[in-house]
């Protein structure tokens, strides 16, 4: 699991989060997003940095667990009032 801090200055509330899961190192996956390889558009264009404190306690997860946790974590961020959450689908 990993969470990326997003910032889009064109939005009224420019800060957001991207929630994803990978079997690779999250730093490596973040670099992939930024380079455009298998990238989320939001993570590629607006990704600032990883927020490991949000998910380090969850890792590692089995693939089937990660899919459920990814969706659940994104929903928890939305319910907590984060105005812009990507991923977790």
C-alpha positions in Angstrom: 0.0 0.0 0.0 1.1 3.5 -0.6 -0.4 7.0 -0.4 0.7 9.9 -2.6 0.1 13.6 -1.6 -1.4 15.4 -4.6 -1.5 19.2 -5.3 -3.5 20.8 -8.1 -3.4 24.6 -7.7 -6.3 25.0 -10.1 -8.7 23.5 -7.6 -10.5 25.4 -4.9 -9.1 23.0 -2.4 -5.9 21.9 -4.1 -4.7 19.1 -1.8 -5.6 15.5 -2.2 -4.5 11.9 -1.9 -3.9 9.0 -4.2 -4.2 5.5 -2.7 -2.6 2.6 -4.5 -1.2 -0.9 -4.0 1.8 -2.5 -5.4 4.0 -5.6 -4.9 7.0 -3.4 -5.5 8.7 -0.8 -3.3 6.4 2.2 -3.0 9.3 4.6 -3.9 9.9 2.7 -7.1 6.2 2.8 -7.9 6.0 6.5 -7.2 8.9 7.1 -9.7 6.9 5.0 -12.3 3.9 7.3 -11.8 6.0 10.4 -12.2 7.7 9.0 -15.4 4.3 8.1 -16.9 4.8 4.3 -16.9 1.6 2.6 -15.9 0.7 5.9 -14.3 -2.4 7.3 -12.8 -2.9 10.7 -14.5 -3.5 12.4 -11.1 -0.4 10.8 -9.6 1.7 11.7 -12.6 0.6 15.3 -12.9 0.0 16.3 -9.3 2.0 13.8 -7.2 4.2 15.6 -4.7 5.5 12.8 -2.5 4.7 9.6 -0.7 3.1 9.6 2.7 4.4 6.4 4.2 3.2 7.1 7.8 -0.4 6.5 6.6 0.2 3.0 5.5 3.5 1.6 6.8 1.7 -0.3 9.5 -0.4 -2.1 6.9 2.5 -3.5 4.8 3.1 -6.1 3.6 -0.3 -7.4 2.5 -1.3 -10.3 0.3 -2.7 -9.3 -3.1 -6.3 -10.0 -2.2 -6.0 -8.1 1.1 -4.4 -5.1 -0.7 -7.3 -4.8 -3.1 -9.8 -4.6 -0.2 -7.6 -2.3 2.0 -6.9 0.0 -1.0 -10.6 0.6 -1.5 -11.4 0.8 2.2 -8.6 3.3 2.9 -9.7 5.6 0.0 -13.2 5.5 1.4 -12.0 6.3 4.9 -10.1 9.3 3.6 -13.3 10.5 1.8 -15.4 10.0 4.9 -12.8 11.9 6.9 -13.3 14.9 4.7 -10.3 14.7 2.3 -11.8 16.7 -0.6 -10.0 14.9 -3.4 -9.1 11.2 -3.3 -7.9 9.2 -6.3 -7.4 5.5 -6.5 -8.9 2.8 -4.4 -11.2 1.6 -7.2 
